[in-house]
């Protein structure tokens, strides 16, 4: 596996263009099989997309990808058990549960993979399928979900899970009758999926709310969608700018998807300016400490918790971060401390003591967003940092090295 090397302390200037959302495209690609032919634009160049394409190819789905636009033809697809070889490469493989159940009334899939950041149970997904009339059987690592027919139902989620909301939407779009999802997730990525499905002829109401109404239709056809900008990628590069930038512009941003994030930057005293769909950033001294608590959308995103922790190392005083979504999402702190940080882990909360100076070290990415936090640390550190196990980073950040190199970072890939 390759590793990333970074020589820190460089000023970042120029423009970074944000790619399509990783968290959106991983549901759009499984959803695409519900229609014979669809087009998806602004597909990011990430390994999660590569792994989903492998599953599509395995199911005999034809596709072509050129310049970020993918054409998908499911006319001759075959419903086969998705083995661990394919499912273990990413968490979002489980979206084929809802899609295949909807299309064929049966799916067999091995346990999904993804980052090790907590339990991430998908019991909510399975119970949702059962409410729609499906039977769920688990044999070792294999999930078999089947139904004679799917019938709309009222489904009350105990927690507004993005994954469960997506899977239940996919399973219910062609069910008989109406499905109501109460306490549904309302993230922008859910809205992007609904836009796509409605373009195929689905009837889904309640976008951007916690109550979705899905009126089942007998068939879906056609379909077009443009993947929304990746709000987590945008937040990560904005952090790079407020830590190391001089008029660094982050372009193709949806600022309205990052309201809670900007509120915290304001509290900290960061220098940024929103100009339409771009954010202009500059480094400033004497930042203020802040208290952050992650929450479901529109609260502070758990996916930005680890990256912003690196910024808190530059603040004058003690900041706290409470993680309420995943119980194992402080794995970045070990390596930040090895680089010179002073972070104390207290259960679901960390205390970040600043300001501290970071030194380049050999570090390892434990998960996707921890990797982003380490890249931000490396950009600010004195000397050279080597980041290993970068497969996690490649899952979610499109053209990371190129984008940062273009704005003045000294960062490159190197073979192990």
N, C-alpha and C positions, 0 to 999 in steps of 0.2 A: 504494500500500500504506500502511496506517495505521502510526503509530509510537506507542510508549509513552513517556509522560513520568512521571518520579518525582521528588518532592521528598523527599530522605532525612532521616534523623534522627528519624523518628517512632517512638514506642513502640507495639508491637503487642500488643493485648489482646483477648480474646474467644475465639471458636471458629471453626476452619476444618474443614470436613467433606471428607474425601478421596473423590474420585470413583473410578469403576471404572478398572481398569488399562488404560492405553493399549497396553502390550505384550501384554496378554491379548486384548483385544477385536479387535485386528487379525488374530489367527488365528481367533477364534471366528466372525467374519462370513464369511470364505471357507468355513470348515467347515460353516456352516449349509446350504449348497447340497447337501450329501450326503443330506439328508432333505427330504421334501416340505414339512413345516411345523414350525417351531421357535419358541421364545420365549427371548429373552436379556434379562435384567434388569440394571440399573445400568450402562447404556451411557453412557460419558462424552461430553460435548459438546465434541468436538475435530474439527479439520479432517481428520484421518486417517479418522475414521468417515464424514465427508461424502464423502470421495473413494472409500472402499470402497462406499458406497451408490451412487455414480455407476456403478461397475462392475457392481453387482448390477442396477441399472436397465437398463444396456446389455445385460445377458444376459437381460432380460425376467423378472427375479425381482421379485415383488411384496413390498412390506414397508410397515409403518406403525410410526412411532416416536412414542411419547407418554410423557412423564414418565420418560424414561430406560429404558423397556421397548420392545423392538423385536420385532414379529411378522413372520416371514419365511416366504413361500410360494414355493417353487421348482417348483411343479407344472408350470408352463408355460415353464420356462427354456429358452433356446436357447444352444447352444455356438457362440460366434463368436470370431474372433481378437480378443484384447484389444490394441488399438492403443496406440501410445506416448502418445496423448492422455490415456489413462486410467492406464496403468502407470507413467508417469514421475512421477506426483504423490506417490508414496510407495513406500518399500522393500517394505512388506508386500503389495503387489500380487502378488508372486511366490508367495504362498500359494495363489493360484488355480491355479498349476501342479499342485500335489499334489491339490487338490480336483477340478479338472476332469478330470485324468488318471484319478482314481479313478472318477468318475461316468460319463465318456463314453469313456475310453480314448484320448482325444486332447485336446491343448491347444495353442493358438498364442498366444503373448504376447510383446510387446516388452520390452526390457530395463527393469527396474524403476528407480524413482528413490530418493529419500531423502536424508538428510544426507550431506555429503561429509566423512566422518571417517576414511576409510581405504579399502583395497581392497575389503573386504567381499565377497570372491569367493563365488559360490554353486556352485562346482564340486562340493562335497560333496553338494548337493541333486541335481545332474544324475547323478552317479555312483550315488547311491542309487536314482534312478528306473531307471537301466540295470540295476542288480542285480535289480530287480523284474521285468525283462523288457521295459522300454520302450526305444525308439530315440529318440535326441536328435539333431536337426538344427538347425544354426544358419545362418541366412541374413541376413547383415548384422546388423541389430538385432533380428531375429525368432527366437524359440526355438520349434521345433516338436517336441513330445514325444508319441509315440503308441505303442500296444501292442495286439497282438491280444488278449492277456490278461495280467494281472498275477499273478505267482506269488511267494509269500512266500520270503524269503531272509534269510540272516544278513548284516547290514550293520555293519561296524566303522568308526565315524567317527574320523578322525585327530584331531579336536578336537571337544569337546562343544558344537557349534554349535546355538543355539536355532533358528535358521531352518531348518537342515537337518533337525533332529529333528522339527519341526512338519511340514515338507513330506513327509518319509518316512512319518510317522504317517498323514497325510491320504491319501497314495497307497496305503497298504497295508491300510487298515481293511476294504476289500472285495476284497482280493487272495485268491487261492486258497492255502490252507495258512497257515503261521505265519511271521511276520517277527520277527526278533530285531534290535534296535538296541543295539549295545554302544557304550559311551562316549557315551551320549545325554546331552543337557542335562537338568538336574533342576530348573530354575527353577520357582517357583510357577505361573508362567503356563502351563508345560507341563502341570502338574497340573490347572489349570482347563480346558484343552482336552480332556484325557483324561476328566475328569468329564462334559463336554458330550457327547463322542462316545459314552461308555458309556451315557449317558441315552438315546441313539438306538438302542442295541442293539449297539454295538461291544463287542469283547472285548479290552481292553487291560489288561495287568498290569504292575506295577513302578513305579507312580506314586511320585515323589519319589526315585527311584533312577537310576543310570546304565545300567541294563539294562532295556529295555522289551520285552515280549512281546506281539505283536499277532496274535491269531487271526482270520483273515479271516472275514467273514460275507457272505452273499449280498445283504443289503438292510439299510438303515438307515431308521428311521421315528421320527416324533416328535422330541422333544429339548427340554430345558430346562436353562438354567444361569444363575447369577448371577455377574456379573463380579467377580473378587476386587478388593479395594482396591489402588490403585496405590501400590506401595511406593516408587517413585522420586518421585512427587508428595509422598508422606508425608515422605520424607527431606528434600526441598527445603523444605517448610514447617517442619519441625522445625529445620532450619538457620536459617531466618528467625527462629524463636523464640529459639534460643540466642544469636543475634546481636543481636536487637532486642526480645525479648519481655518482657512482665510478665504472668505467669500466662496465657500464650497456650496454648490447648488445641487440639491436632491430633487430630481425632476420626475414628472408623471406620478405625483403623489395624490392621494385622496385625503386631504387634511381632516375632513369630517369623520374619517374612520379612526382618527388618532386623538380624539378630544381629551381623553383622560391622560394620555401620554404628554401632550402639550401642557396640560395643567401642572404636571409635576416639573416639567422643564422651567415653567414660569416660577414656581416656588423655589427652585434651585438657583435661578438667576441666570439661565443660559441665554446666549445671544443668538437668536434666530428670527427670521422674518418669513411669514407666509405670503407668497405672491401667486395667487391662482393655484395652479397645480405644482408649484415648486416651493421648496423651503431653502432659504439662504442662511447658512450657518457660519459662525465664527467662534474661535476659542476666546474665553475670557478668564480672568483670574478671580479668586475669592468667591467660590460658589458656596451656597448655603446648604446645610444638611436638610434632609427631608425624611418623612415617614411614608412608606408605600405599602399598600395592601392589594394583592391581586384579587380580581373578581371577574365574573362572567361579563361579557360585553353588555353595556358600554363601559364597564369598569376597566381598571388597569390590566392589560393583557398579561397573562402568565408567561406568554412567549417572549415578552420584553423584560421580564423580571431579571433574568440573568444578565442580559446586555447592559441594562441600566445600572446594575450593581458596580460595573467597572467605572462608570461615570461617578458614582458616589465616592469612590476612592479619592477623587479630586476635591471633594467638598470639605469645608472648614468645620469639622465637628463630627458628631455621631449621627448616622442615619440608621433607620431600621427598615427592614423589608419583611413583610409577613406573606407567606405563600399559602393560599387557601384552596388551590385547585389540585396540585400534585404534591405528594409527601416526600418526593425524592428529587427535588429540583434545586438543590444547593451543591451539586457535585463540582461546580466550577470553583467554589470557594477554596478548596484544597490547593488548586494550582495557582489561584490568585495570591494566596498566602505565601506560596513558595516563591512567587515573584516579588514579594515584599509587602503585600497588603496585610492589613490587620482586620480580619473578619472573624467574628465569633458566631458560631451556629448554636441556637437555643431552640431546639425542636422545630416548630414551623416558622421561626423567625430568625433573622440574622441581624447582628449589629455590625455596621461598617464604620470603622474609625478612620477619619481622614484629617488632613490630606496625607497621602503616602506616595513615595516615589517607587516605581516599579523597575525591576531589573530583568533583562532578557534571560529566559531559562528554557529548559526542555520540559514541555507540558503535553498533556493528552486531552483530546476531546472525549467526554463521556456521553454527550448527547448533542443534538443539533444546536440548541440555543446556548449551551455551555461553550460550544465551539465558537459561536459568535462573540461571546463575552471575552474569550481568550484572544481572539483576533483584535478586538478593541484594546485589550490590555497590551498586546504586543506592539500595536501602532504607537502607543504612548510610552512604552518602556525604554530605558537606556540599554543599548546594545542589541544583540541578536536573540530572537526567540525562535525555537523550533516547536511546531505543533504537530503531533502525531495522531494517528487514528482518525484521519480527516474525512472518512467516509460519511460521518454524521453531517459535517458541514456541506458536503456535496449534495446531500439529500434536499437541501432547502435554499441554498443561495446560488442563484444563476450567475455564472461568469464572475465569481467573487474576485479572483486574482486580477483579471483584466480590468474590472471596474475600479479597483483600488489603485492599480498601477497607473491607469490613465489620469488619476488626480494627484499623483506624486508620491504614493506609498512605495516603499522598497519591500516588495513581497513577491515570493515566487514559489513554484512547486519544485520539489526535488525528490528523486527516487530514493526509497529506503536502501 
